[in-house]
Amino acid sequence: MRLKNKVAIITGAANGIGLATAKRFVTEGARVVIADLRRDQIDAAVAQCNALGGSADALGLIVDVTQRASVDALVAAVKQQCGRIDILVNNAGITKDARLVKMTEVEFDAVIDVNLKGVFNCAQAVVPTMIEQGSGVILNASSIVGLYGNFGQTNYAATKFGVIGFTKTWFRELGPKGIRVNAVAPGFIATHILDAIPENVMKQLEGRVSLGRLGKPEEIASVYAFLASDDASYINGAVLEVSGGMTV
């Protein structure tokens, strides 16, 4: 088990890639903190993780990553209950798509607050603990949209480009403290976030992937598990595209 005795906070972990990552981390021996907004979804995710058996150990805490007080309360609770923080997966994210000429300020600000400010809030909150420990891993969720841009996603692309900027800055600042910072840039993954996309558009997306299909949440989770583990001990400041060979 590559993450045995590690304590991992995963934001947005009640469903999708976050939940798949929580399950994978539990099977790798980590104590996983499922951090999300809704108690009912958090409890369901915790139950799924702990049902995996063995040494499965998950607990659920409410957090709003856009609110620093909420993030600070999360970190304090994790330190109190677990004693340390080894891994942060900045997974929480939303989309509110529209072309530039139609995007509202509310739509723009909402995505910036969750996908960019939320990543900043969470990372800044856990870093003092990791510095004190002399070790830690921060994994940021970018996207292929953060590498290439995408039609109708001005706000989302800005945040995912920004997350790469965070990663490229923080690995320089935090590497000497024993903290690795990397980003994962998934392609289009089969989660609820794609539910609003028409079927004909989905077929077009699949056609742009050299493997001929969308990705699975578990395939992203496996990459996070690798990057969080000592198997990736010399990987720092990387942005790993996991898209099945997709062109946007």
C-alpha positions as CSV (number, residue, x, y, z in Angstrom):
1,M,0.0,0.0,0.0
2,R,1.8,3.1,-1.3
3,L,0.0,5.6,1.0
4,K,0.0,3.7,4.2
5,N,-0.4,5.9,7.3
6,K,-0.6,9.1,5.2
7,V,-3.4,11.6,5.9
8,A,-4.9,13.0,2.7
9,I,-7.4,15.8,2.2
10,I,-9.4,15.7,-1.0
11,T,-11.7,18.6,-1.8
12,G,-14.8,18.0,-3.9
13,A,-14.5,14.3,-2.9
14,A,-18.2,13.5,-2.6
15,N,-18.5,12.4,-6.3
16,G,-16.7,12.2,-9.6
17,I,-13.0,12.2,-9.8
18,G,-12.7,13.2,-6.2
19,L,-14.7,10.2,-5.0
20,A,-12.7,7.9,-7.2
21,T,-9.5,9.4,-5.8
22,A,-10.7,8.9,-2.2
23,K,-11.5,5.3,-2.9
24,R,-8.1,4.7,-4.5
25,F,-6.3,6.4,-1.7
26,V,-8.1,4.3,0.9
27,T,-7.1,1.1,-0.8
28,E,-3.5,2.4,-0.9
29,G,-3.6,2.7,2.9
30,A,-4.3,6.4,3.4
31,R,-6.6,8.0,6.0
32,V,-8.8,10.1,3.7
33,V,-10.6,13.3,4.5
34,I,-13.6,13.7,2.2
35,A,-14.2,17.5,2.1
36,D,-17.2,18.8,0.3
37,L,-20.3,21.0,0.6
38,R,-23.2,18.7,1.3
39,R,-23.4,16.5,4.4
40,D,-25.6,13.9,2.8
41,Q,-23.2,13.5,-0.2
42,I,-20.2,13.4,2.1
43,D,-21.7,10.7,4.3
44,A,-22.6,8.6,1.3
45,A,-19.0,8.9,0.0
46,V,-17.5,8.1,3.4
47,A,-19.7,5.0,3.5
48,Q,-18.6,3.9,0.1
49,C,-14.9,4.3,1.0
50,N,-15.2,2.5,4.4
51,A,-17.1,-0.3,2.7
52,L,-14.0,-1.2,0.8
53,G,-12.9,-3.2,3.8
54,G,-9.4,-3.9,5.0
55,S,-7.8,-0.9,6.7
56,A,-10.2,1.5,4.9
57,D,-10.3,4.7,6.8
58,A,-12.3,7.7,5.6
59,L,-14.0,10.6,7.4
60,G,-16.1,13.4,6.1
61,L,-15.9,17.2,6.8
62,I,-17.9,20.1,5.3
63,V,-15.9,22.8,3.6
64,D,-16.6,25.7,1.3
65,V,-13.2,26.3,-0.5
66,T,-14.2,29.8,-1.4
67,Q,-14.4,30.8,2.2
68,R,-11.1,31.0,4.0
69,A,-12.6,30.6,7.5
70,S,-14.3,27.4,6.3
71,V,-11.0,26.1,4.9
72,D,-9.1,27.0,8.1
73,A,-11.7,25.2,10.2
74,L,-11.3,22.1,8.0
75,V,-7.5,22.1,8.4
76,A,-7.8,22.6,12.2
77,A,-10.2,19.7,12.4
78,V,-8.0,17.4,10.4
79,K,-5.0,18.3,12.5
80,Q,-7.0,17.6,15.7
81,Q,-8.4,14.3,14.5
82,C,-5.5,13.0,12.5
83,G,-2.4,14.8,13.9
84,R,-0.9,15.6,10.5
85,I,-1.6,16.4,6.9
86,D,0.5,14.6,4.2
87,I,-1.4,15.1,1.0
88,L,-3.8,17.8,-0.4
89,V,-5.7,17.1,-3.6
90,N,-7.2,20.3,-4.8
91,N,-10.0,18.6,-6.8
92,A,-13.0,20.9,-6.1
93,G,-14.2,22.6,-9.3
94,I,-17.2,23.8,-11.2
95,T,-18.1,24.9,-14.7
96,K,-20.4,27.7,-15.9
97,D,-19.8,27.8,-19.6
98,A,-20.7,30.6,-22.0
99,R,-19.1,32.4,-25.0
100,L,-17.2,35.6,-24.0
101,V,-20.0,37.8,-25.4
102,K,-22.6,36.1,-23.3
103,M,-20.8,35.2,-20.1
104,T,-22.1,37.1,-17.1
105,E,-19.9,38.5,-14.3
106,V,-21.7,36.2,-11.9
107,E,-20.7,33.1,-14.0
108,F,-17.1,34.4,-14.3
109,D,-16.7,35.1,-10.6
110,A,-18.2,31.8,-9.5
111,V,-15.8,29.7,-11.4
112,I,-12.8,31.9,-10.4
113,D,-13.8,31.7,-6.7
114,V,-14.0,27.9,-6.6
115,N,-11.4,26.7,-9.2
116,L,-8.7,29.3,-8.5
117,K,-9.2,31.1,-5.2
118,G,-10.3,27.8,-3.6
119,V,-7.0,26.1,-4.6
120,F,-5.1,29.1,-3.2
121,N,-7.1,29.0,0.1
122,C,-6.6,25.3,0.6
123,A,-2.9,25.2,-0.3
124,Q,-2.0,28.2,1.9
125,A,-3.9,26.7,4.8
126,V,-2.1,23.3,4.8
127,V,1.4,24.5,4.0
128,P,2.4,25.6,7.5
129,T,1.7,22.1,8.7
130,M,3.6,20.5,5.9
131,I,6.6,22.8,6.5
132,E,6.5,21.9,10.2
133,Q,6.5,18.2,9.2
134,G,9.3,18.8,6.6
135,S,7.2,16.9,4.0
136,G,4.0,17.0,2.0
137,V,2.4,16.7,-1.4
138,I,0.0,19.2,-3.0
139,L,-1.8,18.0,-6.2
140,N,-3.7,20.5,-8.2
141,A,-6.5,19.7,-10.7
142,S,-5.8,21.5,-14.0
143,S,-7.3,20.4,-17.3
144,I,-6.4,20.1,-20.9
145,V,-8.5,23.2,-21.2
146,G,-5.8,24.8,-19.1
147,L,-3.2,23.8,-21.7
148,Y,-5.0,24.6,-24.9
149,G,-8.1,26.6,-24.1
150,N,-11.6,25.7,-25.2
151,F,-14.6,27.3,-26.9
152,G,-17.1,28.7,-24.4
153,Q,-14.9,28.3,-21.4
154,T,-13.2,31.6,-20.8
155,N,-13.7,31.4,-17.0
156,Y,-12.8,27.7,-16.7
157,A,-9.7,28.0,-19.0
158,A,-8.5,31.0,-17.0
159,T,-8.7,29.0,-13.7
160,K,-7.0,25.9,-15.1
161,F,-4.2,28.0,-16.7
162,G,-3.9,29.7,-13.3
163,V,-3.6,26.4,-11.4
164,I,-0.6,25.6,-13.6
165,G,0.8,28.9,-12.7
166,F,0.3,28.1,-9.0
167,T,2.0,24.7,-9.5
168,K,5.0,26.2,-11.4
169,T,5.5,28.8,-8.6
170,W,4.8,26.7,-5.5
171,F,7.2,23.9,-6.4
172,R,10.0,26.4,-6.4
173,E,9.0,27.9,-3.1
174,L,8.1,24.7,-1.3
175,G,10.5,22.2,-2.8
176,P,13.3,23.2,-0.4
177,K,10.8,22.6,2.5
178,G,10.3,19.0,1.4
179,I,6.9,19.6,-0.2
180,R,6.2,18.4,-3.8
181,V,3.7,20.3,-5.9
182,N,2.3,18.8,-9.2
183,A,-0.7,19.2,-11.4
184,V,-2.9,16.8,-13.3
185,A,-4.5,17.9,-16.5
186,P,-7.3,15.5,-17.4
187,G,-9.1,15.3,-20.7
188,F,-12.8,14.8,-20.8
189,I,-13.8,12.4,-18.1
190,A,-17.1,10.6,-17.8
191,T,-18.5,12.3,-14.7
192,H,-21.7,14.3,-13.9
193,I,-19.9,17.5,-15.0
194,L,-20.5,16.4,-18.6
195,D,-24.3,15.7,-18.1
196,A,-25.3,19.0,-19.8
197,I,-23.4,18.2,-23.0
198,P,-25.7,16.9,-25.8
199,E,-25.1,13.4,-27.0
200,N,-24.0,14.4,-30.5
201,V,-21.4,16.7,-29.0
202,M,-20.2,13.9,-26.7
203,K,-19.7,11.7,-29.8
204,Q,-17.6,14.5,-31.3
205,L,-15.5,14.7,-28.2
206,E,-14.9,10.9,-28.2
207,G,-13.9,11.2,-31.8
208,R,-11.1,13.6,-30.9
209,V,-9.5,11.1,-28.5
210,S,-7.0,8.8,-30.1
211,L,-8.2,6.0,-27.8
212,G,-11.7,6.5,-29.0
213,R,-13.4,7.0,-25.6
214,L,-13.8,9.3,-22.7
215,G,-11.7,8.7,-19.6
216,K,-12.9,7.1,-16.4
217,P,-12.6,8.8,-13.0
218,E,-10.6,5.8,-11.8
219,E,-8.0,6.5,-14.4
220,I,-7.3,10.0,-13.0
221,A,-7.4,8.6,-9.5
222,S,-4.6,6.2,-10.3
223,V,-2.4,9.1,-11.5
224,Y,-3.1,11.1,-8.3
225,A,-2.2,8.0,-6.2
226,F,1.1,7.7,-8.1
227,L,2.0,11.3,-7.7
228,A,1.0,11.3,-4.0
229,S,3.3,8.3,-3.3
230,D,7.0,7.9,-2.8
231,D,7.1,6.3,-6.3
232,A,6.9,9.9,-7.5
233,S,9.5,11.2,-5.0
234,Y,11.5,13.0,-7.7
235,I,8.6,14.5,-9.6
236,N,8.1,18.1,-8.7
237,G,6.5,21.0,-10.6
238,A,5.1,18.7,-13.3
239,V,1.9,19.1,-15.2
240,L,0.8,15.6,-16.3
241,E,-1.7,15.5,-19.1
242,V,-4.1,12.5,-18.8
243,S,-6.3,12.8,-21.8
244,G,-6.1,9.6,-23.8
245,G,-4.4,11.6,-26.5
246,M,-7.1,14.2,-27.1
247,T,-6.8,17.4,-29.1
248,V,-9.1,20.2,-28.1
